[in-house]
Amino acid sequence: MEGRTEPPGKDLRLYTRSQTINSSVSTITQQTAVARINDNSNWEKRQEDTADSNPHDAHGMASGDDTDVEQGPDIVVTPKDAAIDPSSYPDGGIEAWTVVFGGFCALFVSFGWINCVGIFQDYYQAHDLKSYSPSSVAWIPSLELFMMYIVAPLSGKGFDNFGPRYLLIGGSAFHVFGLMMTSLSSEYYQFLLAQGVCSPLGAGFLFYSSMNSTVTWFYRKRALAVGIVASGSSLGGIIMPIMITKLIPMLGFPWAMRVCAFLILALCTVACSCIRARIPPHPRPLVLKEFFTPFLEMPFVLLTAATFLYCFGMFLPFTFLVLHARRFGVPDSLASYLVSIFNAASIFGRTIPGYAADRMGLFNVVIIMSFFSVIVVFAIWIPSHGTVPDVVFAILFGFASGSLVSLPPSLVAYISDVRQIGVRSGAMFATVSIAVLLGNPIGGSLVPDVVHGDYWRMQVFSGSMLLAGSMFFVFTRVRLAGTVIMKKI
């Protein structure tokens, strides 16, 4: 298997699955971090906003509602514990910024790696797994994304009980071991277990423990700190796809995987040495009921439905962007870099809308960006048959989807007791993992021939799911704040 190069006609799907996970980087790059940092200041801000319309309802919910979530937990979150007192956060210093550096390294090797897994789709199809259908091979990267989502509740609970150390060490071991085993694999089930389960399981532990640790060190500068850490995944999404594409022809697949595994091991060592939590762990028994109770609250159900539907359609453009571009005449030399262009645009999509959300309201910005992504799909991607429209689509959709990756966890925090953020966000994203797992195979079945066929069925399906998700974001906002358009929420 060593020394093999990819056949020219088969590089169409090299970056197919890398698009899929990037957004995971990322609905998941800010998941636990943003969820945990929306604490006292956001709580007080919601109280002030809602107190104007109803002095008896100061929990950030729609006035007049009688359910538990609309009335809130009936707790004013005051920092009785010195560890969570805003004045106790270092907000800088060598120790705090060392944690940020370690988190940057952890996200580079976790989500940065996940962003480039689509490279292997075409290689497996042309070599070791050429007897399997494209849809069968596609389950490997789809399972990777699923594992990154489904591990959220376990990672959050483990961090609360034991801190980041065990998660970081265990995550590093699983991630590196999975890649080493992938380099030795030759059968479908071996690739599925090594690259589809073991490696992303470790990457998930690295991600959540890094983000959770970072936010314990910052209060006023937490957005800056989290942004720096999250940029590790974006930079990885730019560099890793190019790196893997060059290594496989040069060294062959087995040694390309081993070189990557050694690099990841080195950066994981840095992460394990730098990252630690400021707040001591507080072990508590696992209560499964905690993960189901939020679904008794209508705002949480509506928000989960919105995110579920949106993610069902959001990852399809990531997956088929390069294939569609080459199908309609984009030169191979440029099509191969659409992934990096997309990831570069997503950096701005994670920062600028977040800055605007602090001033316009989280739900308002999410609704605007979600409908913007719908317009981009229907107005640009579906009719595009050339280089310029595909590049424009990669930039605009990368920007729009970047905001929908980072802001949904903030929405969970907005409707939640700050002390239950980990459980509630974990419950939502565990549900969304089903959409992430099934979206790609369903969309792929709508493209009969990736080389010569039409893509419009898959594109319409993607745009329709994005539209449905956008509508449910609107329903959630109406449930919380009524129909007052200019209200900041």
C-alpha positions as CSV (number, residue, x, y, z in Angstrom):
1,M,0.0,0.0,0.0
2,E,3.0,2.3,0.4
3,G,4.1,4.5,-2.4
4,R,0.7,4.5,-4.0
5,T,-0.5,7.7,-5.6
6,E,-4.0,8.7,-6.2
7,P,-5.4,8.2,-9.7
8,P,-6.1,11.5,-11.4
9,G,-9.8,10.8,-11.9
10,K,-10.3,9.8,-8.3
11,D,-9.2,12.9,-6.4
12,L,-12.7,14.3,-6.7
13,R,-13.6,13.2,-3.2
14,L,-10.4,13.9,-1.4
15,Y,-11.8,16.7,0.5
16,T,-15.4,15.6,0.5
17,R,-15.7,14.7,4.2
18,S,-13.3,17.3,5.5
19,Q,-16.1,19.8,4.8
20,T,-18.5,17.8,6.9
21,I,-16.6,17.9,10.1
22,N,-15.4,21.4,9.9
23,S,-18.5,22.7,11.0
24,S,-18.5,20.2,13.6
25,V,-15.7,22.0,14.8
26,S,-16.4,23.0,15.2
27,T,-21.3,22.7,16.4
28,I,-18.8,21.8,18.2
29,T,-15.8,24.1,18.5
30,Q,-17.5,26.4,20.9
31,Q,-20.0,24.0,22.5
32,T,-18.8,23.5,26.1
33,A,-16.8,26.7,26.2
34,V,-19.5,29.1,25.3
35,A,-22.0,27.2,27.3
36,R,-19.9,27.5,30.4
37,I,-18.9,31.1,30.0
38,N,-22.3,32.5,29.6
39,D,-22.7,32.8,33.3
40,N,-23.4,35.7,35.7
41,S,-23.1,38.6,33.2
42,N,-25.5,37.1,30.7
43,W,-27.9,36.1,33.4
44,E,-28.0,39.6,34.8
45,K,-28.3,41.0,31.2
46,R,-31.3,38.8,30.6
47,Q,-32.9,39.9,33.9
48,E,-32.6,43.5,32.9
49,D,-34.0,43.0,29.4
50,T,-37.0,41.0,30.6
51,A,-37.7,43.1,33.7
52,D,-38.7,46.0,31.4
53,S,-41.6,44.0,30.0
54,N,-42.5,42.1,33.0
55,P,-41.1,42.8,36.5
56,H,-42.2,39.4,37.7
57,D,-40.2,37.5,35.0
58,A,-36.5,38.2,35.2
59,H,-35.0,35.0,33.9
60,G,-34.6,35.8,30.2
61,M,-37.8,34.1,29.2
62,A,-41.0,35.2,27.6
63,S,-43.2,37.0,30.0
64,G,-46.5,35.4,30.9
65,D,-45.2,31.8,30.6
66,D,-45.9,29.5,33.4
67,T,-43.7,26.5,32.7
68,D,-40.6,25.8,34.7
69,V,-38.2,27.0,32.0
70,E,-40.1,30.2,31.3
71,Q,-40.1,31.1,35.0
72,G,-36.5,29.9,35.2
73,P,-35.1,27.9,38.0
74,D,-36.3,30.7,40.4
75,I,-32.7,31.2,41.4
76,V,-30.7,34.4,41.1
77,V,-27.3,33.2,40.3
78,T,-25.0,35.0,42.7
79,P,-21.4,33.9,43.0
80,K,-21.3,32.6,46.6
81,D,-18.3,30.5,45.8
82,A,-15.1,32.5,45.6
83,A,-14.0,30.3,42.6
84,I,-16.8,31.6,40.5
85,D,-16.8,35.2,41.7
86,P,-16.0,37.3,38.6
87,S,-13.4,39.2,40.5
88,S,-11.5,36.0,41.1
89,Y,-10.8,35.2,37.5
90,P,-7.2,35.9,36.6
91,D,-8.1,37.2,33.1
92,G,-4.5,36.8,32.1
93,G,-1.0,36.1,33.4
94,I,1.5,33.4,32.4
95,E,-0.5,30.5,33.8
96,A,-3.8,31.5,32.1
97,W,-2.2,32.2,28.7
98,T,-0.3,28.9,28.9
99,V,-3.6,27.1,29.2
100,V,-4.8,29.0,26.1
101,F,-1.7,27.9,24.2
102,G,-2.2,24.3,25.2
103,G,-5.9,24.5,24.2
104,F,-4.8,25.9,20.8
105,C,-2.6,22.9,20.3
106,A,-5.3,20.5,21.4
107,L,-7.8,21.9,18.9
108,F,-5.3,21.9,16.1
109,V,-4.8,18.2,16.4
110,S,-8.4,17.2,17.3
111,F,-10.7,19.2,15.1
112,G,-7.9,20.3,12.8
113,W,-7.5,16.6,12.1
114,I,-11.2,15.8,11.8
115,N,-11.4,18.6,9.2
116,C,-9.3,16.7,6.8
117,V,-10.8,13.2,7.1
118,G,-12.6,13.6,3.7
119,I,-9.2,13.2,2.1
120,F,-9.4,9.5,2.8
121,Q,-12.8,9.0,1.1
122,D,-11.3,8.9,-2.4
123,Y,-8.1,7.0,-1.3
124,Y,-10.1,4.2,0.2
125,Q,-12.5,4.1,-2.7
126,A,-9.5,3.7,-5.1
127,H,-7.4,1.3,-3.0
128,D,-8.1,-0.7,0.1
129,L,-11.9,-0.4,-0.1
130,K,-12.5,-0.2,-3.8
131,S,-14.9,-3.1,-3.7
132,Y,-17.2,-1.1,-1.5
133,S,-19.8,1.4,-2.6
134,P,-19.1,5.2,-2.0
135,S,-22.0,5.3,0.4
136,S,-20.5,2.5,2.4
137,V,-17.1,4.2,2.6
138,A,-18.8,7.4,3.5
139,W,-19.9,5.9,6.8
140,I,-16.3,6.2,8.1
141,P,-16.1,10.0,8.1
142,S,-19.8,10.2,9.0
143,L,-19.1,8.1,12.1
144,E,-16.2,10.3,13.0
145,L,-18.4,13.3,13.1
146,F,-21.1,11.4,15.1
147,M,-18.5,10.4,17.7
148,M,-17.4,14.0,18.1
149,Y,-21.0,15.0,19.0
150,I,-22.1,12.0,21.0
151,V,-19.1,12.1,23.4
152,A,-20.2,15.6,24.6
153,P,-22.2,14.5,27.7
154,L,-19.6,12.0,28.8
155,S,-16.8,14.5,28.4
156,G,-18.7,17.2,30.3
157,K,-19.5,15.0,33.2
158,G,-15.9,13.6,33.3
159,F,-14.5,17.2,33.4
160,D,-16.9,18.2,36.2
161,N,-16.0,15.2,38.3
162,F,-12.3,14.7,37.7
163,G,-10.9,17.8,35.9
164,P,-9.1,17.8,32.5
165,R,-6.0,15.7,33.2
166,Y,-7.5,12.2,32.7
167,L,-9.5,13.3,29.7
168,L,-6.4,14.9,28.1
169,I,-4.2,11.8,28.6
170,G,-6.9,9.4,27.6
171,G,-7.9,11.5,24.6
172,S,-4.3,11.6,23.4
173,A,-3.9,7.9,23.8
174,F,-7.2,7.1,21.9
175,H,-6.5,9.6,19.1
176,V,-2.9,8.5,18.4
177,F,-3.7,4.8,18.8
178,G,-6.6,5.1,16.4
179,L,-4.4,6.6,13.7
180,M,-1.6,4.1,14.2
181,M,-4.1,1.3,13.9
182,T,-5.5,2.9,10.7
183,S,-2.1,2.8,9.2
184,L,-2.1,-1.0,9.7
185,S,-5.7,-1.6,8.6
186,S,-6.7,-3.3,5.4
187,E,-10.3,-4.4,6.0
188,Y,-13.5,-2.2,6.1
189,Y,-14.3,-3.0,9.7
190,Q,-10.8,-2.2,10.7
191,F,-10.9,1.3,9.2
192,L,-14.4,1.8,10.7
193,L,-13.2,1.0,14.2
194,A,-9.8,2.7,14.1
195,Q,-10.6,5.9,12.2
196,G,-14.3,6.0,12.7
197,V,-14.5,5.3,16.4
198,C,-11.2,5.2,18.3
199,S,-9.5,8.3,16.9
200,P,-12.5,10.7,17.1
201,L,-13.4,9.5,20.5
202,G,-10.0,10.7,21.7
203,A,-10.3,13.9,19.7
204,G,-13.6,14.6,21.4
205,F,-12.0,14.2,24.9
206,L,-9.2,16.6,23.9
207,F,-11.6,19.2,22.6
208,Y,-14.1,19.4,25.5
209,S,-11.4,19.3,28.2
210,S,-9.4,22.0,26.5
211,M,-12.4,24.4,26.1
212,N,-13.7,23.7,29.6
213,S,-10.4,24.4,31.1
214,T,-9.8,27.7,29.2
215,V,-13.0,29.3,30.4
216,T,-12.2,28.8,34.0
217,W,-9.3,31.2,33.7
218,F,-11.1,34.2,32.0
219,Y,-14.1,36.4,32.6
220,R,-13.8,39.8,30.9
221,K,-11.3,38.4,28.3
222,R,-13.0,35.1,27.9
223,A,-14.2,35.8,24.3
224,L,-10.7,36.6,23.3
225,A,-9.2,33.5,25.0
226,V,-11.8,31.1,23.6
227,G,-11.4,32.7,20.2
228,I,-7.7,32.0,20.2
229,V,-8.2,28.4,21.3
230,A,-10.9,27.9,18.7
231,S,-8.7,29.3,16.0
232,G,-6.5,26.2,16.4
233,S,-9.2,24.1,14.8
234,S,-9.6,26.7,11.9
235,L,-5.8,26.7,11.3
236,G,-5.8,23.0,11.4
237,G,-8.6,22.9,8.9
238,I,-6.5,25.0,6.6
239,I,-3.1,23.2,7.0
240,M,-4.1,19.6,7.6
241,P,-5.9,18.9,4.3
242,I,-2.9,20.2,2.3
243,M,-0.5,18.3,4.5
244,I,-2.3,15.0,4.1
245,T,-2.7,15.5,0.3
246,K,1.1,15.9,-0.1
247,L,2.1,13.1,2.3
248,I,0.1,10.2,0.8
249,P,1.8,10.5,-2.7
250,M,5.2,11.1,-1.2
251,L,5.4,8.5,1.6
252,G,2.5,6.1,0.9
253,F,-0.6,5.8,3.0
254,P,0.8,3.8,6.0
255,W,3.7,6.1,6.7
256,A,1.7,9.2,6.0
257,M,-0.6,8.2,8.8
258,R,2.3,7.4,11.1
259,V,3.9,10.8,10.5
260,C,0.6,12.5,11.3
261,A,0.2,10.4,14.4
262,F,3.7,11.3,15.7
263,L,3.0,15.0,15.1
264,I,-0.3,14.8,16.9
265,L,1.4,12.9,19.8
266,A,3.9,15.8,20.1
267,L,1.3,18.5,20.2
268,C,-0.9,16.4,22.6
269,T,2.1,16.3,24.9
270,V,2.3,20.0,24.9
271,A,-1.5,20.3,25.5
272,C,-1.3,17.8,28.5
273,S,1.6,19.8,30.0
274,C,-0.1,23.2,29.6
275,I,-3.7,22.7,30.3
276,R,-5.2,22.6,33.8
277,A,-8.5,23.8,35.3
278,R,-8.5,26.7,37.8
279,I,-11.6,25.4,39.7
280,P,-11.1,22.1,41.6
281,P,-13.4,19.2,40.4
282,H,-16.6,18.5,42.3
283,P,-17.4,14.8,41.9
284,R,-21.1,14.0,41.7
285,P,-22.9,10.8,40.8
286,L,-24.2,10.4,37.3
287,V,-28.0,10.8,37.0
288,L,-29.3,10.0,33.6
289,K,-32.5,11.8,34.3
290,E,-30.5,15.1,34.1
291,F,-30.1,14.6,30.4
292,F,-33.8,14.1,29.7
293,T,-35.4,16.7,32.0
294,P,-34.6,19.6,29.6
295,F,-36.9,18.1,26.9
296,L,-39.8,18.9,29.1
297,E,-39.2,22.6,28.4
298,M,-40.7,23.9,25.2
299,P,-37.9,26.5,24.5
300,F,-35.3,23.8,24.8
301,V,-37.3,21.4,22.5
302,L,-37.7,24.2,19.9
303,L,-34.0,25.1,20.0
304,T,-33.0,21.5,19.7
305,A,-35.3,20.9,16.8
306,A,-33.9,24.0,15.1
307,T,-30.3,22.9,15.5
308,F,-31.1,19.3,14.5
309,L,-32.8,20.4,11.2
310,Y,-30.2,23.0,10.4
311,C,-27.3,20.5,10.9
312,F,-29.1,18.0,8.8
313,G,-28.6,20.3,5.8
314,M,-25.5,22.3,6.8
315,F,-22.9,19.6,6.4
316,L,-24.0,18.6,2.8
317,P,-22.4,21.7,1.2
318,F,-19.2,20.9,3.2
319,T,-19.2,17.4,1.8
320,F,-20.0,18.0,-1.8
321,L,-18.4,21.4,-2.4
322,V,-15.2,20.1,-4.1
323,L,-17.1,17.3,-6.1
324,H,-19.6,19.8,-7.4
325,A,-16.9,22.3,-8.3
326,R,-15.0,19.8,-10.4
327,R,-18.1,18.4,-11.9
328,F,-18.9,21.8,-13.4
329,G,-15.5,22.8,-14.7
330,V,-13.5,24.3,-11.8
331,P,-9.8,23.4,-12.4
332,D,-8.4,20.7,-10.1
333,S,-5.6,23.0,-9.0
334,L,-8.2,25.4,-7.5
335,A,-10.9,22.9,-6.5
336,S,-8.5,21.2,-4.2
337,Y,-8.1,24.5,-2.2
338,L,-11.8,25.2,-1.8
339,V,-11.6,23.5,1.5
340,S,-8.9,25.8,2.8
341,I,-10.8,28.8,1.4
342,F,-14.0,27.7,3.1
343,N,-12.1,27.2,6.5
344,A,-10.5,30.6,6.2
345,A,-13.9,32.2,5.7
346,S,-15.3,30.3,8.7
347,I,-12.8,32.0,11.0
348,F,-14.5,35.4,10.3
349,G,-17.9,33.6,10.6
350,R,-17.1,32.6,14.1
351,T,-15.8,36.0,15.3
352,I,-17.8,38.8,13.6
353,P,-21.3,37.4,14.3
354,G,-20.3,36.7,17.9
355,Y,-19.2,40.3,18.3
356,A,-22.5,41.4,16.8
357,A,-24.5,39.1,19.0
358,D,-23.3,40.9,22.1
359,R,-25.0,44.0,20.8
360,M,-28.0,42.8,18.8
361,G,-28.9,39.7,20.7
362,L,-28.0,36.0,20.1
363,F,-31.2,34.8,18.6
364,N,-31.5,37.8,16.3
365,V,-28.0,37.2,14.9
366,V,-28.5,33.4,14.5
367,I,-31.8,34.0,12.6
368,I,-30.2,36.5,10.3
369,M,-27.2,34.2,9.6
370,S,-29.3,31.1,9.1
371,F,-31.5,32.7,6.6
372,F,-28.5,34.2,4.9
373,S,-27.1,30.7,4.4
374,V,-30.4,29.6,2.9
375,I,-30.2,32.4,0.4
376,V,-26.6,31.5,-0.5
377,V,-27.5,27.9,-1.2
378,F,-30.6,28.6,-3.3
379,A,-29.3,31.7,-5.1
380,I,-25.6,30.8,-5.6
381,W,-24.9,27.1,-5.2
382,I,-27.8,25.5,-7.1
383,P,-27.3,27.6,-10.3
384,S,-23.5,27.7,-10.1
385,H,-21.7,26.1,-13.0
386,G,-18.2,27.6,-12.9
387,T,-15.2,28.8,-11.0
388,V,-16.4,32.2,-9.8
389,P,-19.8,31.2,-8.3
390,D,-18.3,28.1,-6.6
391,V,-15.5,30.2,-5.0
392,V,-18.0,32.8,-3.9
393,F,-20.2,30.1,-2.5
394,A,-17.3,28.7,-0.5
395,I,-16.5,32.1,1.0
396,L,-20.1,33.1,1.8
397,F,-21.3,29.7,3.1
398,G,-18.1,29.3,5.1
399,F,-18.8,32.7,6.8
400,A,-22.5,31.9,7.4
401,S,-22.0,28.4,8.7
402,G,-19.2,29.5,11.0
403,S,-21.7,31.5,13.1
404,L,-24.1,28.6,13.3
405,V,-21.2,26.5,14.6
406,S,-20.3,28.8,17.5
407,L,-23.5,30.5,18.5
408,P,-26.0,27.6,19.2
409,P,-24.2,26.7,22.5
410,S,-24.7,30.3,23.6
411,L,-28.4,29.9,22.9
412,V,-28.5,26.9,25.2
413,A,-26.8,29.0,27.9
414,Y,-29.4,31.8,27.4
415,I,-32.3,29.6,28.3
416,S,-30.5,27.6,31.0
417,D,-29.5,27.8,34.6
418,V,-25.8,28.4,34.4
419,R,-25.1,25.5,36.7
420,Q,-26.8,23.1,34.3
421,I,-25.1,24.2,31.1
422,G,-22.9,21.1,30.7
423,V,-25.8,18.7,31.0
424,R,-28.2,20.7,28.8
425,S,-25.8,21.4,26.0
426,G,-24.7,17.8,26.1
427,A,-28.3,16.6,25.8
428,M,-28.9,18.9,22.8
429,F,-25.8,18.0,20.9
430,A,-26.2,14.3,21.6
431,T,-29.6,14.6,19.8
432,V,-28.0,16.6,17.0
433,S,-25.5,13.8,16.5
434,I,-28.2,11.7,14.8
435,A,-28.7,14.3,12.1
436,V,-24.9,14.6,11.7
437,L,-24.7,10.8,11.3
438,L,-27.5,10.4,8.7
439,G,-27.3,13.7,6.8
440,N,-24.4,12.7,4.6
441,P,-25.6,9.2,3.5
442,I,-29.1,10.6,2.7
443,G,-27.7,13.5,0.7
444,G,-25.2,11.3,-1.1
445,S,-28.0,9.0,-2.2
446,L,-29.6,12.0,-4.0
447,V,-26.5,12.3,-6.2
448,P,-26.6,9.3,-8.7
449,D,-23.2,10.0,-10.2
450,V,-20.7,12.3,-8.5
451,V,-18.6,12.6,-11.7
452,H,-21.2,13.2,-14.4
453,G,-24.5,13.4,-12.5
454,D,-26.7,16.2,-11.3
455,Y,-26.5,17.7,-7.8
456,W,-29.7,19.7,-7.7
457,R,-31.7,17.1,-5.7
458,M,-29.1,17.1,-2.9
459,Q,-28.8,20.9,-3.1
460,V,-32.6,21.4,-2.8
461,F,-32.7,18.9,0.1
462,S,-29.8,20.8,1.9
463,G,-31.5,24.2,1.4
464,S,-34.8,22.9,2.5
465,M,-33.4,21.5,5.7
466,L,-31.6,24.8,6.4
467,L,-34.8,26.7,5.8
468,A,-36.7,24.4,8.2
469,G,-34.0,24.9,10.9
470,S,-34.1,28.7,10.4
471,M,-37.9,28.7,10.9
472,F,-37.5,26.8,14.1
473,F,-35.0,29.4,15.3
474,V,-37.7,31.9,14.7
475,F,-40.3,29.8,16.6
476,T,-37.9,29.6,19.5
477,R,-37.4,33.4,19.6
478,V,-41.2,34.0,19.4
479,R,-41.7,31.6,22.3
480,L,-39.2,33.5,24.4
481,A,-39.9,37.2,23.4
482,G,-43.0,37.3,21.4
483,T,-43.2,39.1,18.0
484,V,-41.4,42.3,19.0
485,I,-38.9,42.4,16.1
486,M,-36.5,45.0,17.6
487,K,-36.2,43.3,21.0
488,K,-32.7,42.3,21.8
489,I,-32.7,38.6,22.6
